[in-house]
Amino acid sequence: MSGVDPALAYYFGVEIYNVLRGGYFTKVSGLGSEIEAIPHWVTSNEGQTVTSEKIPGRRTQTDIVLTRPVTDNRGFWQWHDDIAKGEDKRVNCAIVAFNAEKVEVARWDVELAWPRRVTVMDMSSASTDVLLEEVTLAHSGVSRVKPAAAPSQS
């Protein structure tokens, strides 16, 4: 068993290289991938179906959705506009989880991310909620890697 406390779901950071320096994110979702299950029928030598099994097929990446309060930072909107103009501004990024002692305990590297969608939540004069924006990132792959600064084992 590791001597490091587990990551906390509410204590995380987002590193988006060359696009966003800092940023207060309230939620990250969709971090993962999926492998298609293809049905495969196994037959006997006589040509009769004996059983079925599932074999792995294509791997697909799920979009990552980042949520944060609206501020004067237009970084995501500008990035989205640049992509819409045909500029290849795909970047590598990382999602980092920390424990209560602020030690990085988990890291997911995301390859060639780009903002597929940028939206702002509905506004209402009856609401007292903080105005939030969501950025949906498409990407070429996500992988769980060792933390950047691995904690010492004592």
Contacts in CASP RR format, 6 or more apart in sequence:
PFRMAT RR
TARGET T0000
AUTHOR 0000-0000-0000
METHOD contacts of the structure
MODEL  1
MSGVDPALAYYFGVEIYNVLRGGYFTKVSGLGSEIEAIPHWVTSNEGQTV
TSEKIPGRRTQTDIVLTRPVTDNRGFWQWHDDIAKGEDKRVNCAIVAFNA
EKVEVARWDVELAWPRRVTVMDMSSASTDVLLEEVTLAHSGVSRVKPAAA
PSQS
2 153 0 8 1.000
3 151 0 8 1.000
3 153 0 8 1.000
3 154 0 8 1.000
4 99 0 8 1.000
4 103 0 8 1.000
4 105 0 8 1.000
4 151 0 8 1.000
5 99 0 8 1.000
5 100 0 8 1.000
5 101 0 8 1.000
5 103 0 8 1.000
5 105 0 8 1.000
6 99 0 8 1.000
6 105 0 8 1.000
7 97 0 8 1.000
7 98 0 8 1.000
7 99 0 8 1.000
7 105 0 8 1.000
7 106 0 8 1.000
8 97 0 8 1.000
8 98 0 8 1.000
8 99 0 8 1.000
8 100 0 8 1.000
9 97 0 8 1.000
11 97 0 8 1.000
11 98 0 8 1.000
11 99 0 8 1.000
11 100 0 8 1.000
11 102 0 8 1.000
12 25 0 8 1.000
12 28 0 8 1.000
12 95 0 8 1.000
12 96 0 8 1.000
12 97 0 8 1.000
12 98 0 8 1.000
13 25 0 8 1.000
13 95 0 8 1.000
13 96 0 8 1.000
13 97 0 8 1.000
13 98 0 8 1.000
14 20 0 8 1.000
14 23 0 8 1.000
14 25 0 8 1.000
14 28 0 8 1.000
14 66 0 8 1.000
14 93 0 8 1.000
14 94 0 8 1.000
14 95 0 8 1.000
14 96 0 8 1.000
15 93 0 8 1.000
15 94 0 8 1.000
15 95 0 8 1.000
15 96 0 8 1.000
16 91 0 8 1.000
16 93 0 8 1.000
16 113 0 8 1.000
17 91 0 8 1.000
17 92 0 8 1.000
17 93 0 8 1.000
18 91 0 8 1.000
19 75 0 8 1.000
19 76 0 8 1.000
19 79 0 8 1.000
19 89 0 8 1.000
19 91 0 8 1.000
19 93 0 8 1.000
20 73 0 8 1.000
20 75 0 8 1.000
20 76 0 8 1.000
23 68 0 8 1.000
23 73 0 8 1.000
24 68 0 8 1.000
24 69 0 8 1.000
24 71 0 8 1.000
25 66 0 8 1.000
25 67 0 8 1.000
25 68 0 8 1.000
26 67 0 8 1.000
26 68 0 8 1.000
26 69 0 8 1.000
26 132 0 8 1.000
27 65 0 8 1.000
27 66 0 8 1.000
27 67 0 8 1.000
28 64 0 8 1.000
28 65 0 8 1.000
28 66 0 8 1.000
28 67 0 8 1.000
28 95 0 8 1.000
29 64 0 8 1.000
29 65 0 8 1.000
29 67 0 8 1.000
30 62 0 8 1.000
30 63 0 8 1.000
30 64 0 8 1.000
30 65 0 8 1.000
31 62 0 8 1.000
31 64 0 8 1.000
31 95 0 8 1.000
31 108 0 8 1.000
31 142 0 8 1.000
32 61 0 8 1.000
32 62 0 8 1.000
32 64 0 8 1.000
32 108 0 8 1.000
32 142 0 8 1.000
33 59 0 8 1.000
33 60 0 8 1.000
33 61 0 8 1.000
33 62 0 8 1.000
33 141 0 8 1.000
33 142 0 8 1.000
34 59 0 8 1.000
34 60 0 8 1.000
34 62 0 8 1.000
35 56 0 8 1.000
35 57 0 8 1.000
35 58 0 8 1.000
35 59 0 8 1.000
35 60 0 8 1.000
36 56 0 8 1.000
36 57 0 8 1.000
36 58 0 8 1.000
36 59 0 8 1.000
36 60 0 8 1.000
37 54 0 8 1.000
37 55 0 8 1.000
37 56 0 8 1.000
37 57 0 8 1.000
38 54 0 8 1.000
38 55 0 8 1.000
38 56 0 8 1.000
38 57 0 8 1.000
39 52 0 8 1.000
39 53 0 8 1.000
39 54 0 8 1.000
40 52 0 8 1.000
40 53 0 8 1.000
40 54 0 8 1.000
40 55 0 8 1.000
41 49 0 8 1.000
41 51 0 8 1.000
41 52 0 8 1.000
42 49 0 8 1.000
42 50 0 8 1.000
42 51 0 8 1.000
42 52 0 8 1.000
42 53 0 8 1.000
43 49 0 8 1.000
43 50 0 8 1.000
44 50 0 8 1.000
61 138 0 8 1.000
61 139 0 8 1.000
61 140 0 8 1.000
61 141 0 8 1.000
61 142 0 8 1.000
63 116 0 8 1.000
63 136 0 8 1.000
63 137 0 8 1.000
63 138 0 8 1.000
63 139 0 8 1.000
64 95 0 8 1.000
64 110 0 8 1.000
64 113 0 8 1.000
64 136 0 8 1.000
64 137 0 8 1.000
64 139 0 8 1.000
64 142 0 8 1.000
65 134 0 8 1.000
65 135 0 8 1.000
65 136 0 8 1.000
65 137 0 8 1.000
66 134 0 8 1.000
66 135 0 8 1.000
66 137 0 8 1.000
67 132 0 8 1.000
67 133 0 8 1.000
67 134 0 8 1.000
68 132 0 8 1.000
68 133 0 8 1.000
69 130 0 8 1.000
69 131 0 8 1.000
69 132 0 8 1.000
69 133 0 8 1.000
70 120 0 8 1.000
70 131 0 8 1.000
70 132 0 8 1.000
70 133 0 8 1.000
76 115 0 8 1.000
76 118 0 8 1.000
76 133 0 8 1.000
76 135 0 8 1.000
77 118 0 8 1.000
79 89 0 8 1.000
79 114 0 8 1.000
79 115 0 8 1.000
80 115 0 8 1.000
80 117 0 8 1.000
80 118 0 8 1.000
80 135 0 8 1.000
82 89 0 8 1.000
83 89 0 8 1.000
83 114 0 8 1.000
83 115 0 8 1.000
89 114 0 8 1.000
90 112 0 8 1.000
90 113 0 8 1.000
90 114 0 8 1.000
90 139 0 8 1.000
90 140 0 8 1.000
91 112 0 8 1.000
91 113 0 8 1.000
91 114 0 8 1.000
92 109 0 8 1.000
92 110 0 8 1.000
92 111 0 8 1.000
92 112 0 8 1.000
92 113 0 8 1.000
93 109 0 8 1.000
93 110 0 8 1.000
93 113 0 8 1.000
93 137 0 8 1.000
94 107 0 8 1.000
94 108 0 8 1.000
94 109 0 8 1.000
94 110 0 8 1.000
95 107 0 8 1.000
95 108 0 8 1.000
95 110 0 8 1.000
96 104 0 8 1.000
96 106 0 8 1.000
96 107 0 8 1.000
96 108 0 8 1.000
96 147 0 8 1.000
96 148 0 8 1.000
97 104 0 8 1.000
97 105 0 8 1.000
97 106 0 8 1.000
97 107 0 8 1.000
98 104 0 8 1.000
98 105 0 8 1.000
99 105 0 8 1.000
103 147 0 8 1.000
103 149 0 8 1.000
103 151 0 8 1.000
104 147 0 8 1.000
104 148 0 8 1.000
104 149 0 8 1.000
104 151 0 8 1.000
105 147 0 8 1.000
105 151 0 8 1.000
106 144 0 8 1.000
106 147 0 8 1.000
107 144 0 8 1.000
107 145 0 8 1.000
107 146 0 8 1.000
107 147 0 8 1.000
107 148 0 8 1.000
108 142 0 8 1.000
108 143 0 8 1.000
108 144 0 8 1.000
108 145 0 8 1.000
109 142 0 8 1.000
109 143 0 8 1.000
109 145 0 8 1.000
110 137 0 8 1.000
110 139 0 8 1.000
110 141 0 8 1.000
110 142 0 8 1.000
111 139 0 8 1.000
111 140 0 8 1.000
111 141 0 8 1.000
111 142 0 8 1.000
111 143 0 8 1.000
112 139 0 8 1.000
112 140 0 8 1.000
112 141 0 8 1.000
113 137 0 8 1.000
113 138 0 8 1.000
113 139 0 8 1.000
114 137 0 8 1.000
114 138 0 8 1.000
114 139 0 8 1.000
115 135 0 8 1.000
115 136 0 8 1.000
115 137 0 8 1.000
116 136 0 8 1.000
116 137 0 8 1.000
116 138 0 8 1.000
117 134 0 8 1.000
117 135 0 8 1.000
117 136 0 8 1.000
118 133 0 8 1.000
118 134 0 8 1.000
118 135 0 8 1.000
118 136 0 8 1.000
119 133 0 8 1.000
119 134 0 8 1.000
119 136 0 8 1.000
120 131 0 8 1.000
120 132 0 8 1.000
120 133 0 8 1.000
120 134 0 8 1.000
121 129 0 8 1.000
121 131 0 8 1.000
121 132 0 8 1.000
121 133 0 8 1.000
121 134 0 8 1.000
123 131 0 8 1.000
END
